[in-house]
């Protein structure tokens, strides 16, 4: 789900929420809608440089990795017996 505010865009997916600058909407919208868009179209539509779009995609990938690591840690913690002191 993509929630567009005045200054930010909030992406909610797989139980996580991420907030981006409003300019990211043009890049995130096709992803949320399940569309395939080439980078040239994204740069034109979003008004961002190719480097800006690459940076956003890298940030998304990093956020996904962090969420996956936190979920794995939480699953391991839940599966471990509580230590008694």
Protein Blocks (a to p, Z undefined) as FASTA:
>chain_A
ZZddfkbccddeehiacdddfklmmmmmmmmnopacdfklmmmmnopafklmmmmmmmmm
mmmmmmmmmmmmmmmmmmpccddZZ
